[in-house]
Structures are given as C-alpha cells and as structure tokens.
C-alpha cells in the first residue's frame, strides 16, 4: 500500500509529494523493495549536479535530458529550482532549453518563477531575438495577476521590436494576458491596432488571432488593413491563413452587398412570367444598376483562390467556406474539385469534409454531380464515413443517375457492417420518395429484403416500407399481407410495432387477417416490448371500432392486461382507450368521435436529410460539425441592404510618401506641386523612383520661374523619366554639332579626348550606382556601411570632375568669347540658354539612380558646362 501511495505522489508533481517521497526513501534501504524508486531519485540528483557544474557541456546535456523527459510526459517539476539558476547562462543553447522548460512549468511553480522575474525582464532586451521571444513567452506563462503591469509593458515593447518573430510572440502574449485580466482590454486593443499595421507575414496570422480573441466586434480596426491582409494572405503561414480567412469572411458579410441577388432575380423573372414586357424591363434594369461587385470584395475572392491548392486541408476548407458564404453562386463550383481532393486524406479529415459537402449538396446538387464516383463507398471506410457518403449520394440522386445508384446500393445492403446496411435501406427509401419514377422498384426491392436472414436488415426494411406505404396505401394490400405473415419470425421491436401499425391503419383492407393478428398478439402481450404493447392496444381499439363482433372480447381481454401492466404509459393509454371506445354512462362527448380520432387520415412522413438544418452555421466550424452552437462561435451576419462606405478601406499613400522624403527637400517638393495633377501626385508617391523625379522636377521648375526656360522644365516634370532623358540627349547632340562646326580641327581632337575621359567617368559612376542599388536591398547594418562607401565613391568622382574642369576652363572661355563676338546671331542663343534645364543638384541626384541610359547624356552635359560638376554637395550622389 505504501508503495502505491509513493508512486502516486511521485507522479502528482506537487511539492508535498516530493518531500514525502524523500522521507520514504531515506527510511528504506536501497536493497529493499524500494530500490527502484531510490534510483529514480538518484537520477534526478545526478541531473541537479550536472546543472550546478561549471561546465556548459554538462549543463547542456542535463537540459537536453530534462526536455526529453517532458516530451515523454514525465514529471520534471522537482528540478525547477536547479533549472531556474541557469536562466542567466551566457550559453545561448542552454538558455533556449531553460526557457522551453520554464514555459512548461512556470504556471505550476509560480512562486519560484516570480523570484527570477528580473532575469526575464533583462532577457527582453537581449540582442538575440530568440531569447527575447522566449523571455516574453515565459513571462506570459506565469499566470499571476501581480505581474500584469510588467506583462503589459513587455508586450508593448515587444510589439515595437525590430524582429518580426518577437512581434509574433507579442501577439500570442496578448491572448494570454487578456484571459488573465480582461480589464486590460482597451490597452491591448491599442497594441493590436498597432500590430495590425505590421507588414510582416510572420506577424499577420498571430495578430488576427489576438483580434478574434480580444475584440472580434471591432471591425473598424480591419478597414485600413483589409487590402494589405488580402495581399499578404498567400505568404502567411498555414494556420495564420485559416484564422485570417475566417475573419475576412465575417468582415465581408458586414461590408459588402449580397452577390446572390443576380441569381435570385433570375428566379423572380421566371415566376413573374405573365407580367408586361415594360414592367419586366424596368425590374431587370433596376437589378443591373443595383448590383456591381465591390472591387475589395473581388480582391478577397481572387486572392484566396490560389489557396485551394494548399497542402493543408484546413486552409482548403477555410477557402471553400469563404466561397460558399460570400462568392457569387456561379463561382462556387471551383471549390468542389479541391474538396474532393481532400477525400484522399486520413479519416478524420474526410469526416469533416464530407459533413460540409453533405450540407452543400442539399442546396446545390450541380456542384458535386461530376464527382459522383468519388463518393462511392470503399470496403475499408469506417462506418461514419460510409454513412456520410450515403447521405451525399442520396442528395445527388436524380432521374439520370438513380439506376446506377440503386445498383450500387444493392451491394451495400449485403455489407457485413449491419449499421451501414440499415442506413442503405433508409437511403433507398429516401430515393423512392424523392424520385417518383423509381418508387415501385424500390418497394419491390425492399419486399425482397424481408426474406433476408439478417434481422436488422429486415426490421429496417419494414420501417421504410411502412413509410412508403403511407404515401400510397391503396395499391399495396398484398405487401401488408406478406408482412403480417412475417410477424411470427421478426423479433426486433421497432419492426413488429411498424407491422402492427400498418395492419391497424389498413384493417378495413385486410378484414380477415387483422383479427387473427390481434389474437396472436393477445397471447404474447405480457412478454412483448413496451413499444409493441402500445401498438397492440391501438390495433385492438381500431378493430373494436371497425369489427366489434369478432374482436370485442379480445379487446376487453387486452385492455384488462394493460390495466395492470408495470409501465405507467401503458396503464395510462389503457384507461384512455377504454373510456373512449367502450360506451358507458360515464363516457363523455368524445366517445361519439372515437372512430374519427383513431382512423383519421395521417399525413405521410417526410424523409429528410439530417443535414438540412445545419446550413445556418458557418461551414467548417465546430458548431456545424456538432449541429449545436459551441462556446466562442461567432455567427455570420446577414448581408447589408446598402453597402457601407467603401472609402473607409482607402489608405492615404501621400502621407506615407511625405514621411519618407528627406527633411531638406520638403520645401522644394511643395514648390513643385503646382506643376502636378492630383493623379500624378498619387502615382509618384507610390514609387521611390518617382520621388526623386518629383524632386528634380521641382528644382528645374524653380529655375524656370526665374525666367530661364519655363517650358522645358514643365515638360520634364510632366513626362516620364525616359522622356526627359531622350529630350535632353537630343538637345546635347545638337549643341555638340554646332560647337564642333565652329571650333577648329585641334579643338575637335581635344574634344574627342575629353569624350574618352567622360566615358571613363560614366563607367565609374555606373559602378557606384550598382553598389548603392545592391546595398539598398541588404539589411540595416550593411546599409550604413554601404552609405559610407557610396559617399567616398561620389567624393572621388567629384574630385576628378574638379581636376577636369580646371584643365578645360581656358579653351572653353575662348570659345565662349568667339561665340559672343560672332555677329550676335540668333542661332547661338539656344547654346547658352538650355544650360539651366538640368540643375546641379538634379545631376547629383541622377548619379545616385541606376539609370544607365542617362549617364552618357549627363556626361555630355558636363563636357559642355564643366562648372556644373563642381556644384552640389558630394553627399547628394549617394542619395
């Protein structure tokens, strides 16, 4: 007994249990019966010693063994104090494993975890992102209300962390903190709002999960992030995709108008066929005007479509339910192929998918008709899968495929799985009621099954035949006689009760058989099941009312047996029937109508699908599977009559562009605004390259205002960058030709040399451009280094330009004087005037861009106007 107690205590993992265990082992020698347990404790002692050693290798080995114990489900809580000491270890591998252990046991050993809370807070500022994230996970695992403010602060800091992995863990911690202290909701919503703006795919799924947990009704937080979430969806991890898709389904049902109105209008047109043509035209015109799909609605449907090919069944199911609930009915057909593909998965996935297909196939048979053979039952399928496939086959049955299906059902009836065989017989009954052409065929088949050896099959057949005969009882007197003969052999209570009810309902059609059946039943009344006894009483009452000569004494005998039965339902029914049918002084006014009451025409039963009422639950949810509202289920709202304002989803791109431009250039940008139309401004702000163009345009615009070539600056600002380059290139070529004509031959030679030098310069500038463009794509650390490199490169280039200008200054000044003295021809004016079209800062900016086509044009400009190369700070080139 003591040994049992000890093992229980050891497994329980409490502090008291371990103390008791240690006392027990101290009193008993290792050689005794408890040697096994003492060795276990020695093992843990060994781990403790390893954790306290100075060697990192021993600590790491111990931590690996402890984490292995946890993975196997063993209790390692008594090692908590020894493990916590290593939280501050400098070895990252040990630190990671310690945090894994702490996440598991922090909730159980809260007091000990609180002692090392300062270490966790320090770890939140660790340079390693994994340590920061693990520290936050441990903090959020300590479920103590005292540390809520510390957790709140940690979540706020982590939400602004540079690492997306840490921000993801901050989103996970939000849910834990909310469950610990719901009063923090408002502050947590602020953090969620901030994290929702995050552009990282790693964070998106976790934030939406936190949103669904904390504030699922705050749809206003989603508006601005809706398009971003739609576009990120493909790149988010799989479980994040599931959460986001479910959230966006609910969002779409509140923000967009129903896309099903078109389909409904077609049905209405058919109904109102006899209306005048003018009225119909007016109605159709109205409908055409009323519905046009919102672009955001289309964006969601378009961006989720590729996920139908996901390897994760949950993602495919989520997209399928999204299409079912928010896509136009004409477009939902594409989900059927993906859902049928999931039927190759394991049985649990099959079960959920088949349940959803069963619901869908009731409303839209056409979706799954091409895949009918995919729902044929395999011998290896478990019963739950078989019955669901039968359900779907029944929903898909129509006049065209019923003959194939009935042949398939014939083989199912012979199955060894009796539950499945019974379900097949019910399916045949449903097909017979739904498709009137095969009703007789099904009835004959079911009558043949009555001679089956298996009782369950026979019983189910009787029940189904009873339901079918209710629909057309006049024609089938022979079947009722056949069933009456089977009464001696059938023992299943439901089947016996069904036969008795049928004979009672049709007692006037079988006047010879009915009294004899009652006689047999009176003999075995006491040994019958309660369900059968009630039907015997009903049969006796009906026969007493229709054929009292033959059955009067029998009825009295049965009523006397029922009067003293053990079951109070039967006693109650007996008293009721006696008062109603046997006339006496006490009998009231009802006895006159006894025959009408008992032999009234009963409505035929409706054989309906058990999945008929499930469509009001969202597909793919637990509530749909259980057919009952589960806790935490969020209902889909009805489509709004009028769509809410779509502009709430517009994100202001212009503001973002302003934030990214350097402070020194803001004034120049403002001055250039008058040259832009609003649409061009929006386009320019979206691209980084167009930002630099707008700056260059603004500078040239300023010079244009001062009286020097306003027209050319306007053209350059309005046209694209390629247009600018081509224009400036053609101008420079014209100028080169003119200067070449007027200069002497030796001057031409010097020009050619200058051209070669310019080419060399263009190569160096191109290489610096390539370096700067590659560094922009690298991380933030390498960016600072590359900036310094590009600055030094640009300085070198500018120094070369300065040397070049000093050498060329003397001959060029002579040229200008010659041009000035040459009769002051009007032809010479375009040579001097176009110089301000490209300002010095524009050239410096263009050098920073990777424009290979423009580099030669710029160098030609410099050859003509060497003074331009000296202007502008060297740092501009790097920008």
Buried (B, 14 or more C-beta within 10 A) or exposed (E): EEEEEBEEBBEEBEBEBBEBBEEBBEEBEEEEEBEEBBEBBEEBEEBBEBBEEEEBEBBBBBBEBBBEBBEEEEBBBBBBEBBBBBBEBEBEEBBBBBBBBBBBBBEBBBEBBBEBBEBBBEBBEBEEBBBBBBBBBBBBBBBBEEBBEBBBBBBBBBBEBEBBBBBBBBBBBBBBBBEBBEEBEEBBBEBBBBBBEBEBBBBBBBBBBBBBBBBEEEBEBBBBBBBBBBEBBBEBBBBBBBBBBBBBBBBBBBBBBBBBBBEEBEEEBEEEEEEEEEEBEEBBEEBEEEBEBBEBBBBBBEBBBEBBEBEBBBBBBBBBBBBBBBBBBEEBBBBBBBBBBBBEEEEEBBBBBBBBBBBBBBEBEEBBBEBBEBBBBEEEBEEBBBBBBBBBBBBBBEEEBBEBBBEBBEEBBEBEBBBBBBBBBBBBBBBBBBBEEBBBBBBEBBBEBBEBEBBBBBBBBBBBBBBBBBBEBEEBBEBBBBBBEBBEEBEBBBBBBBBBBBBBBBBEBBEEBBBEBBEEBBEEBEEBBEEBBBBBBBBBBBBBBBBEEBBEEBBBBBBEBBEEBEEEEBBEBBEEBBBBBBEEEEBEEEBEEBBEEBBEEEEBEEBEBEBEEBBEBBBBBBBBBEEEEEEEBBEBEEBEEEBBEBEEBEEEEEEEBEEEBEEEBEEBBEEBEEBBEEEBBBEBBEEEEBBBBBBBBBBBBBBBEEEBBBEBBBBBBBBEBEEBBBBBBEBBEEBBEBBEEBBEEEBEEBBEEBBEBBEEBBEBBBEBBEBBBEBEEEEEEEEEEBBEBBBEBBBEBBEBBEEBBEEBEEBBEEBEEEBEEEEEEEEBEEBEEBBBBBBBBBBBBBBBBBBEEBBBBBBBBBBBBBEBBEEBEBBBBBB
